[in-house]
Amino acid sequence: MSEKQTFLKFFQVLNDRDLVEADNLLTAETQFFFPKTEPMVGKAHILKFLKVFFRQMPQLTFTVVKVIRQGERAAVHWTNRGTNRRKEPYENEGVTLLELEKGKIVLISDFFKDTEKW
């Protein structure tokens, strides 16, 4: 899989809520920085976070607007839209920085416009 395909696959994993494929994309050392949370290190911690995130946002779809790549690094501009577990509408826009090593994601760092809903 090419670097760009891996970057896009990450967002497909989020849209599909596919923890098995998320496990395949991450490493034991992957670092995840998400607003208003402590940094997470390792796929076990990240997968636990994603499981909670998917429960909180059961209907959330990411649309990739643009991928700006530099080798194994990318800034992915995205929008998302859906509903939370209380069926309230939610939408946001942001950028996720991703970094690969040997085809696996080793860094995820999220920046988004509206952090108040978290």
MIDOSE-1310 file (N, C-alpha, C; in nm, 2 decimals, decimal comma, always signed):
residues 118
msek	+0,09/-0,12/+0,00/+0,00/+0,00/+0,00/+0,09/+0,12/+0,00; +0,06/+0,22/-0,08/+0,14/+0,34/-0,09/+0,11/+0,43/+0,04; +0,20/+0,53/+0,06/+0,18/+0,62/+0,17/+0,05/+0,68/+0,17; +0,01/+0,74/+0,05/-0,12/+0,81/+0,04/-0,23/+0,72/+0,07
qtfl	-0,22/+0,59/+0,02/-0,33/+0,50/+0,05/-0,34/+0,47/+0,20; -0,23/+0,46/+0,27/-0,23/+0,44/+0,41/-0,29/+0,56/+0,48; -0,26/+0,68/+0,44/-0,32/+0,80/+0,50/-0,47/+0,80/+0,49; -0,52/+0,77/+0,37/-0,66/+0,76/+0,34/-0,73/+0,64/+0,41
kffq	-0,66/+0,53/+0,42/-0,71/+0,42/+0,49/-0,74/+0,45/+0,64; -0,66/+0,53/+0,70/-0,69/+0,57/+0,84/-0,83/+0,63/+0,85; -0,86/+0,71/+0,76/-1,00/+0,78/+0,77/-1,11/+0,68/+0,73; -1,08/+0,59/+0,64/-1,18/+0,48/+0,61/-1,20/+0,40/+0,73
vlnd	-1,09/+0,37/+0,81/-1,11/+0,29/+0,93/-1,20/+0,36/+1,03; -1,18/+0,49/+1,04/-1,27/+0,57/+1,13/-1,41/+0,56/+1,08; -1,43/+0,58/+0,95/-1,57/+0,58/+0,90/-1,63/+0,44/+0,92; -1,55/+0,33/+0,90/-1,61/+0,20/+0,91/-1,61/+0,15/+1,06
rdlv	-1,55/+0,22/+1,15/-1,53/+0,18/+1,29/-1,47/+0,05/+1,30; -1,36/+0,03/+1,22/-1,30/-0,10/+1,21/-1,17/-0,11/+1,30; -1,19/-0,16/+1,42/-1,08/-0,17/+1,51/-0,98/-0,27/+1,47; -1,02/-0,38/+1,40/-0,92/-0,48/+1,35/-0,83/-0,41/+1,25
eadn	-0,88/-0,34/+1,16/-0,79/-0,27/+1,06/-0,71/-0,16/+1,13; -0,77/-0,09/+1,23/-0,69/+0,01/+1,30/-0,57/-0,06/+1,37; -0,59/-0,17/+1,42/-0,48/-0,25/+1,49/-0,37/-0,28/+1,38; -0,41/-0,31/+1,26/-0,31/-0,34/+1,16/-0,23/-0,22/+1,11
llta	-0,29/-0,10/+1,13/-0,22/+0,03/+1,08/-0,13/+0,08/+1,19; -0,14/+0,05/+1,31/-0,07/+0,11/+1,42/+0,04/+0,02/+1,47; +0,13/+0,08/+1,55/+0,24/+0,00/+1,61/+0,23/+0,01/+1,76; +0,31/-0,07/+1,83/+0,32/-0,06/+1,98/+0,37/+0,07/+2,03
etqf	+0,44/+0,15/+1,94/+0,49/+0,28/+1,98/+0,42/+0,40/+1,92; +0,31/+0,37/+1,85/+0,23/+0,48/+1,79/+0,19/+0,58/+1,89; +0,21/+0,71/+1,86/+0,17/+0,82/+1,95/+0,05/+0,89/+1,89; -0,04/+0,92/+1,98/-0,17/+0,99/+1,94/-0,19/+1,11/+2,03
ffpk	-0,20/+1,22/+1,97/-0,23/+1,35/+2,04/-0,37/+1,40/+1,99; -0,46/+1,40/+2,09/-0,60/+1,44/+2,06/-0,63/+1,56/+2,16; -0,69/+1,66/+2,11/-0,72/+1,78/+2,20/-0,79/+1,74/+2,33; -0,75/+1,80/+2,43/-0,81/+1,79/+2,57/-0,79/+1,65/+2,63
tepm	-0,69/+1,58/+2,58/-0,66/+1,45/+2,64/-0,51/+1,44/+2,66; -0,47/+1,35/+2,75/-0,33/+1,32/+2,76/-0,28/+1,25/+2,64; -0,15/+1,26/+2,60/-0,10/+1,19/+2,49/-0,12/+1,04/+2,51; -0,15/+0,97/+2,41/-0,16/+0,82/+2,41/-0,05/+0,76/+2,34
vgka	+0,01/+0,65/+2,39/+0,12/+0,58/+2,33/+0,09/+0,43/+2,33; +0,10/+0,38/+2,21/+0,08/+0,24/+2,19/-0,06/+0,21/+2,13; -0,06/+0,10/+2,05/-0,19/+0,07/+1,98/-0,30/+0,03/+2,08; -0,26/-0,04/+2,19/-0,36/-0,08/+2,29/-0,44/+0,04/+2,35
hilk	-0,36/+0,14/+2,38/-0,42/+0,26/+2,44/-0,51/+0,33/+2,34; -0,46/+0,34/+2,22/-0,53/+0,41/+2,11/-0,66/+0,34/+2,07; -0,65/+0,20/+2,06/-0,77/+0,12/+2,03/-0,87/+0,14/+2,13; -0,83/+0,14/+2,26/-0,93/+0,17/+2,37/-1,00/+0,30/+2,35
flkv	-0,92/+0,40/+2,32/-0,97/+0,54/+2,30/-1,07/+0,54/+2,18; -1,04/+0,47/+2,07/-1,12/+0,46/+1,95/-1,25/+0,39/+1,98; -1,25/+0,29/+2,07/-1,37/+0,22/+2,10/-1,47/+0,31/+2,18; -1,41/+0,39/+2,27/-1,49/+0,49/+2,34/-1,54/+0,60/+2,24
ffrq	-1,46/+0,65/+2,16/-1,49/+0,75/+2,06/-1,61/+0,70/+1,97; -1,60/+0,58/+1,93/-1,71/+0,52/+1,84/-1,84/+0,51/+1,92; -1,84/+0,48/+2,04/-1,96/+0,48/+2,12/-2,02/+0,62/+2,14; -1,93/+0,72/+2,16/-1,97/+0,86/+2,18/-2,03/+0,92/+2,05
mpql	-1,97/+0,88/+1,94/-2,00/+0,93/+1,81/-2,04/+0,82/+1,71; -2,16/+0,76/+1,74/-2,19/+0,63/+1,66/-2,22/+0,66/+1,51; -2,25/+0,78/+1,48/-2,27/+0,81/+1,34/-2,19/+0,94/+1,30; -2,06/+0,91/+1,26/-1,97/+1,02/+1,23/-1,89/+0,98/+1,10
tftv	-1,90/+1,06/+1,00/-1,83/+1,03/+0,88/-1,73/+1,14/+0,85; -1,61/+1,10/+0,82/-1,50/+1,19/+0,78/-1,49/+1,20/+0,63; -1,48/+1,32/+0,58/-1,45/+1,34/+0,44/-1,32/+1,41/+0,42; -1,23/+1,34/+0,35/-1,09/+1,40/+0,33/-1,10/+1,51/+0,22
vkvi	-1,06/+1,63/+0,26/-1,06/+1,74/+0,16/-0,93/+1,74/+0,08; -0,82/+1,73/+0,15/-0,69/+1,74/+0,09/-0,59/+1,67/+0,17; -0,49/+1,61/+0,10/-0,38/+1,55/+0,16/-0,25/+1,62/+0,11; -0,18/+1,67/+0,20/-0,05/+1,74/+0,17/+0,06/+1,64/+0,22
rqge	+0,13/+1,59/+0,13/+0,23/+1,48/+0,17/+0,38/+1,53/+0,15; +0,46/+1,48/+0,24/+0,60/+1,49/+0,23/+0,66/+1,36/+0,27; +0,67/+1,27/+0,17/+0,72/+1,14/+0,20/+0,63/+1,06/+0,29; +0,68/+1,02/+0,40/+0,61/+0,94/+0,50/+0,53/+1,02/+0,60
raav	+0,52/+1,15/+0,57/+0,44/+1,24/+0,65/+0,33/+1,31/+0,57; +0,22/+1,34/+0,64/+0,11/+1,40/+0,57/+0,03/+1,49/+0,67; -0,03/+1,60/+0,61/-0,13/+1,68/+0,68/-0,26/+1,65/+0,60; -0,35/+1,60/+0,67/-0,48/+1,56/+0,61/-0,59/+1,66/+0,66
hwtn	-0,64/+1,74/+0,56/-0,75/+1,83/+0,59/-0,88/+1,75/+0,58; -0,97/+1,76/+0,68/-1,09/+1,68/+0,67/-1,21/+1,76/+0,73; -1,32/+1,72/+0,69/-1,45/+1,76/+0,76/-1,52/+1,64/+0,81; -1,60/+1,65/+0,91/-1,68/+1,54/+0,95/-1,82/+1,59/+0,99
rgtn	-1,91/+1,49/+0,99/-2,05/+1,52/+1,01/-2,12/+1,40/+1,06; -2,21/+1,41/+1,16/-2,28/+1,30/+1,21/-2,36/+1,34/+1,33; -2,39/+1,24/+1,42/-2,46/+1,26/+1,54/-2,39/+1,19/+1,66; -2,41/+1,24/+1,78/-2,35/+1,18/+1,89/-2,44/+1,08/+1,95
rrke	-2,41/+1,02/+2,06/-2,49/+0,91/+2,11/-2,63/+0,96/+2,16; -2,64/+1,09/+2,18/-2,78/+1,14/+2,22/-2,85/+1,19/+2,10; -2,80/+1,15/+1,98/-2,87/+1,19/+1,85/-2,86/+1,33/+1,82; -2,77/+1,41/+1,88/-2,75/+1,55/+1,85/-2,66/+1,56/+1,74
pyen	-2,69/+1,66/+1,65/-2,60/+1,67/+1,53/-2,46/+1,73/+1,57; -2,36/+1,68/+1,49/-2,22/+1,73/+1,52/-2,16/+1,74/+1,38; -2,07/+1,85/+1,37/-1,99/+1,86/+1,26/-1,87/+1,94/+1,30; -1,76/+1,91/+1,23/-1,63/+1,98/+1,26/-1,54/+1,98/+1,14
egvt	-1,43/+2,05/+1,15/-1,33/+2,05/+1,05/-1,19/+2,06/+1,11; -1,09/+1,99/+1,05/-0,96/+1,99/+1,11/-0,86/+1,94/+1,02; -0,74/+1,92/+1,08/-0,62/+1,86/+1,02/-0,57/+1,76/+1,11; -0,53/+1,65/+1,05/-0,46/+1,54/+1,13/-0,33/+1,52/+1,06
llel	-0,22/+1,53/+1,15/-0,09/+1,50/+1,10/-0,06/+1,35/+1,12; -0,01/+1,29/+1,02/+0,02/+1,15/+1,02/+0,16/+1,12/+0,98; +0,22/+1,03/+1,05/+0,36/+0,99/+1,01/+0,37/+0,84/+1,00; +0,44/+0,79/+0,90/+0,45/+0,65/+0,88/+0,60/+0,61/+0,91
ekgk	+0,61/+0,48/+0,94/+0,74/+0,42/+0,95/+0,72/+0,27/+0,91; +0,79/+0,23/+0,80/+0,78/+0,10/+0,75/+0,63/+0,06/+0,72; +0,56/+0,16/+0,67/+0,42/+0,13/+0,63/+0,31/+0,14/+0,74; +0,36/+0,16/+0,86/+0,26/+0,17/+0,97/+0,26/+0,31/+1,03
ivli	+0,15/+0,35/+1,09/+0,13/+0,48/+1,14/+0,20/+0,49/+1,28; +0,29/+0,58/+1,29/+0,37/+0,60/+1,42/+0,33/+0,73/+1,49; +0,26/+0,82/+1,42/+0,22/+0,95/+1,48/+0,09/+0,99/+1,43; +0,00/+1,03/+1,52/-0,13/+1,08/+1,48/-0,15/+1,21/+1,57
sdff	-0,17/+1,32/+1,51/-0,19/+1,44/+1,59/-0,30/+1,52/+1,53; -0,41/+1,54/+1,61/-0,53/+1,60/+1,56/-0,54/+1,75/+1,60; -0,58/+1,83/+1,51/-0,61/+1,97/+1,54/-0,75/+2,00/+1,47; -0,85/+2,04/+1,55/-0,97/+2,07/+1,49/-1,03/+2,20/+1,55
kdte	-1,13/+2,26/+1,47/-1,18/+2,39/+1,50/-1,26/+2,39/+1,63; -1,36/+2,30/+1,65/-1,45/+2,31/+1,76/-1,41/+2,20/+1,86; -1,34/+2,24/+1,97/-1,30/+2,15/+2,08/-1,40/+2,16/+2,20; -1,50/+2,24/+2,19/-1,59/+2,26/+2,30/-1,68/+2,14/+2,32
kw	-1,71/+2,07/+2,22/-1,80/+1,96/+2,23/-1,73/+1,83/+2,29; -1,60/+1,84/+2,31/-1,53/+1,73/+2,37/-1,51/+1,76/+2,52
